[in-house]
Amino acid sequence: MKHSKIGAILAIGLTLALVAVVGAFALQPTISSAANNPVSAPLTEPVSQPMVTDQAQSLQQAFGQRESAYQQQITQMNALLAERQAIYQAQIQELTTRRQTGQTQIDNLATQEQALQQQLAQLQAARNERLGLYKNQLAGAQEEYAARFAQYSTQLQDAQAKLAEANALLGR
């Protein structure tokens, strides 16, 4: 904890010292800027009126050229912006159309799903009904089979008894 406070104090102190040094050098006029800037250089000779007018005209011409260049850039940027905006609007429209188409398909699928679920419920109900009918028919058939089997067994036993009687009469 103590080391972090010392580190923070040192960092702030070094930052302040750096800002002070940079500020001192920034405010101090340089020799080269005084030589290049006729306004800040001490005037030892009087400036003639045509020289000032020529400088003003050249400055106005330079500013006019810059203004023209800036206007061209602004015009180009506005055209580019309008072009991109049109492209983005077209893309947004296309995506909106796709989303609407997709939503329509989802809605159609949901409707189909509900219809299929209703059909499935109807088919399951019909299946259960038929299964009940088949079970009843099977139970009836099993009962009928058992009754016929018993009848045929009885008839077979009677026939075997008569055959045995006939054999006994014949002496076999």
Secondary structure, DSSP 8 states (H G I E B T S, - for coil): -HHHHHHHHHHHHHHHHHHHHHHHHHHS--HHHHHH-TTTS--SS---HHHHHHHHHHHHHHHHHHHHHHHHHHHHHHHHHHHHHHHHHHHHHHHHHHHHHHHHHHHHHHHHHHHHHHHHHHHHHHHHHHHHHHHHHHHHHHHHHHHHHHHHHHHHHHHHHHHHHHHHHHT-
